[in-house]
């Protein structure tokens, strides 16, 4: 398959890296990026890919076009590019732009919207996918093969569900990093060095995630099993519950979904 990326930022780089790792030829990948430093970095990271400063007729060979541009410039870039990729399957990773707008701007019904997250940069991403009715089974397979190299994915039946995906996994890494920051800072307040607090925090998140992923028990049961009545964990969780942290997190996620 021939690929074209409109935009060459972090998410495009993550997908390109995955494609090449899974056997795609670098020469089968074109990238359009207006910024010279970005093109230079892509050339260094992925020798052999084809780089363009602007869209042109070379893109007509692309079978899958990945739109990785900022949402606020998508319409402008689409106006410059759509005529060269009218026959392609389109995959958009731009947040907050619905598929009706994409279809109007691109003149196509073969559109898949994706909501990835930043762990895709290390092959541990989670991507929500929605396909318009014009997307066939073979098209879905092509999208899956492109996205699978960056981590896991799931399809949603309704486009509005991507707002929930955004609130949970799209924005979710930032919630985790925020909690990590707080734990590291508290560890230092308690007398640990910055390096010690970081090591303990990262190992704890990694271990807890792996345990939750492999255990048949729910996170609620796992939490209860490490919370002895009157013990240290009980003291911490009681304070969190009194501060209504769970409800505040839920409210924050509703804000993210509404913004999406």
C-alpha positions in Angstrom: 0.0 0.0 0.0 1.1 3.6 -0.7 0.7 6.0 2.1 0.6 9.8 2.4 0.8 11.8 5.6 -0.5 15.4 5.6 1.5 16.8 8.5 4.6 15.2 10.0 4.4 15.8 13.7 4.6 13.4 16.6 1.5 11.3 15.8 2.5 11.0 12.2 6.0 10.0 13.2 4.5 7.3 15.5 2.4 5.8 12.8 5.3 6.0 10.2 7.6 4.2 12.7 5.1 1.5 13.2 4.5 1.0 9.5 8.2 0.7 8.8 8.7 -1.6 11.8 5.9 -3.9 10.4 7.6 -4.1 7.0 6.3 -1.2 4.9 8.9 0.2 2.5 10.1 3.7 3.4 9.7 4.6 -0.3 5.9 3.8 0.0 5.5 6.7 2.5 5.1 10.3 1.4 4.9 13.2 3.9 3.8 16.7 3.2 5.1 19.2 5.8 5.7 22.9 5.3 8.4 23.3 8.0 11.9 22.6 6.9 13.2 21.6 10.3 10.4 19.0 10.7 11.2 17.6 7.2 14.9 17.4 8.1 14.1 15.4 11.3 11.8 13.0 9.4 14.5 12.5 6.8 17.0 11.6 9.6 14.6 9.3 11.5 13.1 7.5 8.4 15.6 7.3 5.6 14.0 6.8 2.3 10.6 8.3 2.9 9.5 10.9 0.3 9.1 14.4 1.6 7.2 17.4 0.1 7.0 21.0 1.2 3.5 21.2 -0.3 0.9 19.0 -1.8 1.2 18.0 -5.5 0.4 15.4 -8.1 2.8 12.9 -6.5 0.1 12.3 -3.9 -2.2 10.7 -6.5 -0.5 7.4 -5.9 -1.5 7.3 -2.2 -4.1 4.7 -1.2 -4.3 5.7 2.4 -4.0 9.4 3.4 -3.4 10.1 7.1 -4.4 13.7 8.1 -2.2 14.7 11.0 -2.6 18.5 10.8 -3.7 20.8 13.6 -7.5 21.1 13.7 -7.5 24.8 13.2 -5.7 24.6 9.9 -7.4 21.4 8.6 -9.9 23.1 6.3 -7.3 25.3 4.7 -4.9 22.4 4.1 -7.7 20.2 2.8 -8.5 22.9 0.2 -5.0 22.8 -1.1 -4.7 19.0 -1.0 -8.0 17.3 -1.6 -7.9 17.3 -5.4 -4.7 15.2 -5.4 -6.1 12.5 -3.1 -9.8 12.2 -4.2 -9.5 8.4 -4.7 -7.8 7.6 -1.4 -9.0 6.3 1.9 -8.8 9.0 4.5 -7.8 8.6 8.1 -8.0 11.7 10.3 -6.3 12.0 13.7 -7.4 15.6 14.1 -9.4 16.0 17.3 -12.8 17.6 17.4 -13.5 17.8 13.6 -16.6 15.7 12.8 -16.7 13.4 9.7 -19.5 15.5 8.0 -17.0 18.4 7.9 -14.2 16.1 6.7 -16.5 14.6 4.0 -17.4 18.1 2.8 -13.8 19.4 2.7 -12.3 16.2 1.2 -15.1 15.4 -1.2 -15.1 11.7 -0.1 -17.2 9.3 2.0 -14.3 7.0 2.7 -13.3 8.6 5.9 -12.2 7.1 9.3 -11.8 9.3 12.3 -9.2 8.3 14.9 -8.6 9.4 18.4 -5.1 8.2 19.4 -3.1 9.1 22.4 0.5 9.9 23.0 1.7 6.5 24.3 1.5 5.6 20.6 5.0 7.2 20.5 6.3 4.1 22.3 4.0 1.6 20.7 1.6 1.5 23.7 -1.1 3.8 22.3 -4.9 3.4 22.5 -6.9 4.6 19.5 -10.6 4.9 19.1 -11.9 4.6 15.5 -15.1 5.5 13.7 -15.9 4.8 10.1 -18.4 6.5 7.9 -20.8 4.3 5.9 -18.7 4.7 2.8 -15.8 2.8 4.4 -15.7 -0.9 3.4 -14.3 -3.9 5.2 -11.0 -3.8 3.3 -10.7 -0.1 4.2 -11.1 -1.0 7.9 -8.5 -3.6 7.6 -6.0 -1.2 6.1 -6.7 1.3 8.9 -6.2 -1.4 11.5 -2.9 -2.5 10.0 -1.7 1.1 10.1 -2.9 1.8 13.7 -2.0 -1.5 15.2 1.7 -0.7 14.9 1.2 2.1 17.5 -0.7 -0.1 20.1 -4.3 -1.1 20.6 -7.4 0.2 18.9 -11.2 -0.2 19.1 -14.0 0.7 16.8 -17.0 2.7 18.0 -20.4 2.5 16.3 -21.4 6.1 16.8 -19.3 9.1 16.1 -20.4 10.8 19.3 -18.6 8.0 21.2 -15.3 9.5 20.1 -16.0 12.3 22.5 -16.0 9.7 25.3 -12.9 8.1 23.9 -11.2 11.5 24.0 -12.2 12.0 27.6 -11.0 8.6 28.7 -7.9 7.7 26.6 -7.2 10.6 24.4 -6.7 13.1 27.2 -6.2 10.3 29.8 -2.4 10.2 29.8 -2.3 13.8 31.0 -4.4 12.7 34.0 -1.9 10.0 34.8 1.0 12.3 34.4 -0.8 14.8 36.7 -1.2 12.2 39.4 2.4 11.1 38.9 3.6 14.7 39.5 1.6 14.9 42.7 2.9 11.6 44.0 6.5 12.6 43.2 6.2 16.0 44.8 4.6 14.4 48.0 7.4 11.8 48.1 10.0 14.6 48.2 8.0 16.4 50.9 8.2 13.1 52.9 12.0 13.1 52.7 12.8 11.1 49.5 15.1 12.4 46.8 13.6 13.4 43.5 15.2 10.3 41.8 13.8 8.0 44.5 10.3 9.5 44.4 10.3 9.2 40.6 11.5 5.6 40.6 8.9 4.6 43.2 6.1 6.4 41.4 6.8 5.1 37.9 7.3 1.5 39.2 4.0 1.7 41.1 2.0 2.9 38.1 3.6 0.3 35.9 3.1 -2.6 38.3 -0.5 -1.6 39.2 -1.4 -1.3 35.5 0.1 -4.7 34.7 -1.7 -6.3 37.7 -5.0 -4.8 36.6 -4.5 -5.9 33.1 -3.7 -9.5 34.0 -6.0 -10.1 37.0 -9.5 -11.4 36.6 -10.6 -9.1 39.4 -11.9 -5.6 38.9 -9.8 -2.6 40.0 -12.3 -2.1 42.8 -11.6 -5.5 44.2 -7.8 -5.1 43.8 -8.1 -1.8 45.7 -10.0 -3.4 48.5 -7.5 -6.1 48.8 -4.7 -3.7 49.6 -6.8 -1.5 51.9 -6.8 -2.9 55.4 -9.3 -1.3 57.8 -7.5 1.4 59.8 -4.2 0.9 57.9 -2.0 3.2 55.9 -3.8 2.8 52.6 -7.1 3.2 54.4 -5.9 6.5 55.8 -4.9 7.8 52.3 -8.0 6.6 50.5 -10.4 7.9 53.2 -8.9 11.3 52.7 -9.3 11.1 48.9 -12.9 10.0 49.3 -13.6 12.8 51.7 -12.2 15.2 49.1 -14.5 13.6 46.5 -11.7 13.0 44.1 -13.6 10.4 42.1 -16.5 12.7 41.5 -14.1 15.6 40.6 -12.3 13.3 38.1 -15.6 12.4 36.5 -16.6 16.0 36.2 -13.2 16.8 34.6 -13.7 14.0 32.0 -17.2 15.4 31.2 -15.5 18.8 30.5 -13.0 17.0 28.1 -15.9 15.3 26.3 -17.8 18.5 26.0 -14.8 20.3 24.6 -14.3 17.4 22.1 
